[in-house]
Amino acid sequence: MIEAADPTTEGWLLGGRVRYRQPRQGFRSGIEPVLLAAAVPATAGSRVLEGGTGAGAGLLCLAARVKEVGGVGVERDPALAELARWNFAANGCTALSVVAADIASLGAGFAHGETFDHAFANPPWHRAIGTEPADPARSAAKRGGDKLAAWVAALAGRLRPKGTLSLMLPPAGVPAALAAAEATGSGSAILFPFWPKQGRAAKLVLLRVTRGGRGPLRLLAGLVLHGEDGRFTPAAEAMLRGGAALNI
């Protein structure tokens, strides 16, 4: 149960459609889980797995767009896992649940042989070098590039044939993720860049692979997030506030 004295804040996602509580300090949700949720090609009745679900923003946004979707989030931080449970209940998302576990040991909390139609994650991708961030939760959420292959293997390994895995990555993380996906028998990779502004280098790339896919790598035109006035473009606004799908 979340009590008033707990160090959390409550707000909204998707322009007020989704009630959302998250930690006041430490790692807080940005636009990445919302964009990821827009990109998952789920349909009514799909079963979806999210790695590093945090307080549940990605699954909540997906459930707001796709009715009757079922989802399981895996979150290693027990406090964040509890927040996700609270958020799912607060939004009436009875088909969403959380497993408090490390993504690299997905056997815990799952039925034997349980598989999913789709999986997605915004994995930690900073390598563990340099100065350690002061906040432990933020550090755990952002630093873990050395474990990227384990995340890909764990998520792809739970996919049904022709199931998809969608990852939000920096461009530098793409080669390692592609190699890890290939090792699981996943291919037909699609790269979809998010450009901060027209003419600026992309800082985020959506990578989607298909379990058992054999097609060539495709690089798509991507999406410009901000106009010259600094505001979100209409296409970005449609996903971030309107809950629209990112059709790839």
C-alpha positions in Angstrom: 0.0 0.0 0.0 1.3 3.5 -0.9 0.9 5.9 2.0 0.9 9.7 1.9 4.2 9.9 3.7 6.0 7.9 1.0 8.5 9.8 -1.1 6.5 9.6 -4.3 4.7 12.0 -6.6 1.5 11.5 -8.5 0.7 12.7 -11.9 -0.6 11.7 -15.3 0.5 10.2 -18.6 -1.0 10.4 -22.0 -2.6 13.8 -21.4 -4.5 12.7 -18.3 -5.7 9.3 -19.4 -3.3 7.3 -17.1 -2.8 8.0 -13.4 0.8 7.5 -12.5 2.8 7.5 -9.2 6.6 7.4 -9.3 9.5 8.2 -6.9 10.1 11.9 -6.0 13.8 11.4 -6.4 16.1 9.1 -8.3 15.2 7.7 -11.7 12.0 9.2 -13.0 10.2 8.2 -16.2 10.9 10.3 -19.4 9.4 10.0 -22.8 11.1 6.7 -23.6 8.5 4.2 -22.1 5.7 6.1 -23.7 7.3 6.0 -27.1 8.2 2.3 -26.6 4.6 1.5 -25.7 3.4 3.2 -28.9 5.8 1.1 -30.9 4.8 -2.4 -29.6 2.7 -4.0 -32.3 0.3 -5.6 -29.8 -3.4 -6.3 -30.5 -6.3 -7.2 -28.3 -5.5 -10.4 -26.4 -1.7 -10.2 -26.9 0.5 -11.2 -24.0 3.4 -8.7 -23.5 6.6 -8.8 -21.4 8.5 -5.7 -20.3 12.0 -5.8 -18.9 12.9 -3.1 -16.3 9.3 -2.0 -15.9 10.1 0.6 -13.2 6.8 2.0 -11.9 4.9 0.6 -14.9 4.7 3.6 -17.3 5.3 1.5 -20.4 2.7 -1.2 -19.7 0.2 1.4 -18.5 0.5 3.3 -21.8 0.3 0.2 -23.8 -2.9 -1.0 -22.0 -4.4 2.4 -22.5 -4.0 2.0 -26.3 -4.7 -1.7 -26.7 -7.7 -3.0 -24.9 -7.6 -6.5 -23.4 -3.8 -6.7 -23.6 -2.1 -8.8 -20.9 1.3 -7.8 -19.6 4.0 -8.8 -17.2 6.7 -6.4 -16.0 10.0 -7.5 -14.5 11.5 -5.1 -12.0 14.5 -5.9 -9.7 13.8 -3.0 -7.3 11.1 -4.2 -4.9 9.9 -0.6 -4.1 9.5 0.2 -7.8 7.7 -3.1 -8.3 5.3 -2.2 -5.6 4.7 1.2 -7.2 3.9 -0.5 -10.5 1.4 -2.8 -8.7 -0.3 0.3 -7.2 -0.4 2.1 -10.6 -1.9 -1.0 -12.3 -4.6 -1.2 -9.6 -5.3 2.5 -9.7 -5.9 2.4 -13.4 -8.0 -0.8 -13.3 -5.5 -2.8 -15.3 -6.2 -6.2 -13.8 -4.5 -8.0 -16.7 -1.1 -6.4 -15.8 1.2 -7.8 -13.2 4.8 -7.4 -11.9 7.5 -10.0 -11.1 10.1 -8.6 -8.7 13.3 -10.2 -10.1 16.4 -9.5 -12.1 15.8 -9.6 -15.8 18.8 -11.9 -16.3 17.1 -14.6 -14.2 13.6 -14.7 -15.7 12.8 -18.2 -14.6 11.7 -16.8 -11.2 8.0 -16.0 -11.0 7.0 -17.5 -14.4 5.1 -20.6 -15.3 7.2 -23.3 -16.9 7.6 -22.5 -20.6 5.4 -19.3 -20.5 5.9 -17.3 -23.6 4.8 -13.9 -25.0 3.7 -12.4 -28.2 5.8 -9.3 -27.7 8.5 -8.0 -25.4 10.0 -4.5 -24.9 12.5 -2.7 -22.7 14.4 0.6 -22.2 17.5 -1.2 -20.9 20.3 0.4 -18.9 23.0 1.0 -21.4 25.8 3.1 -19.8 28.9 0.9 -19.3 30.1 0.8 -15.6 33.0 3.1 -16.0 33.7 6.6 -14.9 32.0 8.4 -11.9 29.2 6.5 -10.3 26.0 8.5 -10.0 25.2 9.5 -6.4 21.7 8.1 -6.4 21.7 4.2 -6.4 18.3 3.9 -8.1 19.3 6.2 -10.9 22.6 4.4 -11.3 20.9 1.0 -11.5 18.5 2.3 -14.1 21.1 4.0 -16.3 24.3 1.9 -15.9 24.4 -1.7 -17.1 25.6 -1.7 -20.7 27.8 -4.7 -19.9 24.5 -6.7 -19.3 22.7 -5.6 -22.5 23.3 -9.0 -24.1 21.8 -10.8 -21.1 18.7 -8.5 -21.3 18.2 -9.3 -25.0 18.7 -13.0 -24.5 16.3 -13.2 -21.5 13.5 -11.2 -23.3 13.9 -12.8 -26.7 14.0 -16.2 -25.1 10.5 -15.8 -23.8 9.0 -14.9 -27.3 6.8 -17.1 -29.3 7.8 -17.7 -33.0 7.4 -14.5 -34.9 7.1 -12.5 -31.7 8.8 -9.1 -31.6 11.3 -7.5 -29.2 11.4 -3.7 -29.1 14.3 -1.9 -27.5 15.0 1.8 -26.9 18.7 2.4 -27.3 21.4 5.0 -28.0 23.0 4.5 -31.4 26.2 3.1 -29.7 24.2 0.3 -28.2 22.8 -1.0 -31.4 25.7 -3.3 -32.6 25.7 -5.2 -29.3 22.0 -5.5 -29.2 21.9 -6.8 -32.8 24.6 -9.4 -32.1 22.7 -10.6 -29.0 19.5 -10.8 -30.9 21.1 -12.8 -33.7 22.4 -15.2 -31.1 18.8 -15.9 -30.0 17.7 -16.6 -33.5 16.0 -13.2 -33.9 16.3 -11.1 -37.0 14.5 -9.0 -39.6 15.8 -6.1 -37.6 14.3 -2.6 -38.0 16.0 0.6 -36.8 13.8 3.7 -36.2 15.7 6.8 -35.1 14.2 9.6 -33.0 15.6 12.9 -34.1 15.6 15.6 -31.4 15.1 18.3 -34.1 15.3 18.4 -37.9 19.0 18.1 -38.8 20.2 17.0 -35.3 21.8 13.7 -34.7 19.6 11.0 -33.2 20.2 10.2 -29.5 17.6 7.4 -29.3 16.9 4.6 -31.7 14.1 2.0 -31.6 15.4 -1.4 -32.5 12.8 -4.1 -33.3 13.7 -7.7 -34.0 11.5 -10.7 -34.7 12.0 -14.2 -33.2 12.9 -16.4 -36.1 13.0 -13.5 -38.6 15.4 -13.9 -41.5 15.0 -10.6 -43.3 17.7 -8.0 -43.8 18.3 -5.0 -41.5 16.1 -2.0 -42.4 16.8 1.6 -41.5 13.6 3.7 -41.5 13.2 7.5 -41.8 12.4 7.9 -38.1 10.5 10.6 -36.3 11.4 14.3 -35.5 10.5 14.9 -31.9 10.7 18.7 -31.6 10.0 21.6 -33.9 12.2 24.8 -34.1 10.0 26.3 -31.4 11.1 23.5 -29.0 7.6 22.0 -28.8 6.8 18.4 -29.7 5.9 17.9 -33.3 2.3 16.9 -34.0 3.4 13.3 -34.8 5.2 13.1 -31.4 2.4 14.8 -29.6 -0.1 12.3 -31.0 1.8 9.5 -29.2 3.0 11.2 -26.1 -0.4 12.8 -25.2 -2.9 11.2 -27.5 -1.7 7.6 -27.0 -1.5 6.9 -30.8 0.4 4.0 -32.2 3.8 4.3 -33.9 3.2 2.5 -37.1 6.4 0.9 -38.4 
